[in-house]
Amino acid sequence: MRIRVRLVVPVILALMVAPSMVGEAAPAASPKEVKIRQLLQLTGAAQLGTQMMDQMMASFKASMPEVPAEFWSEFRREVKPGDLENLIVPIYSKHLSDLDLDGLIAFYSSPLGQKLSREMPSILQESVVVGQAWGRSLAQKAADRLQQKGYKPAA
């Protein structure tokens, strides 16, 4: 009887784990990929997919108020924000060496790096606002100068 119990426990454990292993087996992450994913976590870039998706969903909901909330809930469950991270990893791999990644991980693990990670969303958001205003100003300047030179916009 003891032999059977010793054999049954591993079989039960294997059956519990097996469903998660059905289908395509995910290839083991390379050491460089592990570093990239660590950097993405430290910088907050790993959450970018979720943030983008939430902003997009809010925009869709606002522009289509007639669509029932159940649709958006169902759609949200189907979308995997980690898919964006999977698409970004090869880009980081292409542009950064292992040595680069080690240095960046050390920096973003430091108090200063953590502060930069916390502040970067606000810095970027404020920079976009300033950049848009600057762009409008340049467009107006160009339009004024064109008008002074006698050029008229096409009707």
C-alpha positions in Angstrom: 0.0 0.0 0.0 2.8 2.4 0.8 4.3 1.9 -2.7 1.0 2.9 -4.3 0.7 6.1 -2.2 4.2 7.0 -3.2 3.3 6.6 -6.8 -0.1 8.3 -6.6 1.1 11.6 -5.1 3.6 12.4 -8.0 0.9 11.3 -10.5 -1.7 13.6 -8.9 0.8 16.5 -8.9 1.7 15.9 -12.5 -2.0 15.9 -13.5 -2.5 19.2 -11.6 0.4 20.8 -13.4 -0.2 19.2 -16.8 -3.2 21.4 -17.9 -1.0 24.5 -17.7 1.5 22.8 -19.9 -0.9 21.7 -22.7 -0.4 23.5 -26.0 2.7 25.4 -27.0 5.4 25.2 -24.5 6.9 28.6 -23.7 10.6 28.6 -24.5 12.8 29.3 -21.6 13.7 32.9 -21.3 17.3 33.7 -22.0 19.4 35.5 -19.4 19.2 38.7 -21.5 15.4 38.5 -21.7 15.2 38.0 -17.9 17.3 41.2 -17.5 15.1 43.1 -20.0 11.9 42.1 -18.2 13.5 43.1 -14.9 14.4 46.5 -16.3 10.8 46.9 -17.7 9.5 46.2 -14.2 11.9 48.6 -12.5 11.1 51.4 -15.0 7.4 50.9 -15.0 7.4 50.1 -18.7 6.0 46.7 -18.0 2.8 48.4 -16.9 2.6 50.4 -20.1 0.3 47.9 -21.8 -2.2 48.0 -19.0 -2.1 51.8 -18.9 -2.5 52.2 -22.7 -5.3 49.6 -22.7 -7.2 51.4 -19.9 -6.9 54.8 -21.6 -8.0 53.3 -24.9 -11.0 51.6 -23.2 -12.0 54.8 -21.4 -11.9 56.6 -24.8 -14.0 54.0 -26.5 -16.5 53.9 -23.7 -16.8 57.7 -23.8 -17.2 57.8 -27.6 -19.7 54.9 -27.6 -22.0 55.3 -24.6 -24.6 53.0 -26.2 -22.4 50.0 -25.9 -23.2 47.9 -22.8 -20.7 47.7 -19.9 -20.7 43.9 -20.3 -19.1 44.2 -23.7 -16.2 46.3 -22.3 -15.7 43.9 -19.4 -15.6 40.9 -21.7 -13.2 42.6 -24.1 -11.0 43.6 -21.2 -10.7 40.0 -20.0 -9.6 38.9 -23.4 -6.9 41.5 -23.9 -3.5 40.6 -22.4 -1.4 43.7 -21.6 1.6 41.4 -21.3 1.5 40.9 -25.1 2.9 44.5 -25.5 5.8 43.6 -23.2 6.5 40.5 -25.3 6.6 42.8 -28.4 8.9 45.3 -26.6 11.5 42.7 -25.3 13.1 42.1 -28.7 13.4 45.9 -29.3 15.3 46.3 -26.1 17.4 43.2 -26.9 18.3 44.7 -30.3 19.5 48.1 -28.9 21.0 47.1 -25.5 23.8 44.8 -24.6 24.0 42.7 -21.4 26.4 45.3 -20.0 24.0 48.1 -20.8 21.2 46.2 -19.1 23.3 45.5 -16.0 24.1 49.3 -15.7 20.5 50.3 -16.2 19.2 47.7 -13.7 21.7 49.0 -11.2 20.6 52.6 -11.8 16.9 51.9 -11.7 17.3 49.8 -8.6 18.9 52.9 -6.8 16.9 55.5 -5.0 17.5 58.0 -7.8 16.4 55.5 -10.4 13.3 54.7 -8.5 12.5 58.4 -8.2 12.9 58.9 -11.9 10.6 55.9 -12.5 8.0 57.5 -10.3 8.3 60.9 -11.8 8.7 60.0 -15.5 4.9 59.6 -16.2 4.3 63.2 -15.0 7.4 64.5 -16.8 6.3 62.9 -20.1 2.7 64.1 -19.7 3.8 67.7 -19.0 6.3 67.5 -21.8 3.5 66.4 -24.3 1.4 69.4 -23.3 4.3 71.8 -23.7 5.3 70.1 -27.0 1.8 70.5 -28.4 1.6 74.2 -27.4 5.1 74.7 -29.1 3.8 72.9 -32.2 0.7 75.1 -32.4 2.9 78.2 -31.9 5.2 77.1 -34.8 2.3 76.3 -37.0 0.8 79.8 -36.4 4.2 81.4 -37.0 4.5 79.5 -40.3 1.0 80.4 -41.3 1.6 84.1 -40.5 4.8 84.2 -42.4 3.3 82.5 -45.4 0.4 85.0 -45.4 3.0 87.9 -45.2 4.7 86.5 -48.3 1.4 86.4 -50.1 0.8 82.6 -50.0 -2.7 81.6 -49.4 -3.8 78.2 -48.1 -5.6 75.9 -50.6 -9.4 76.0 -50.4 
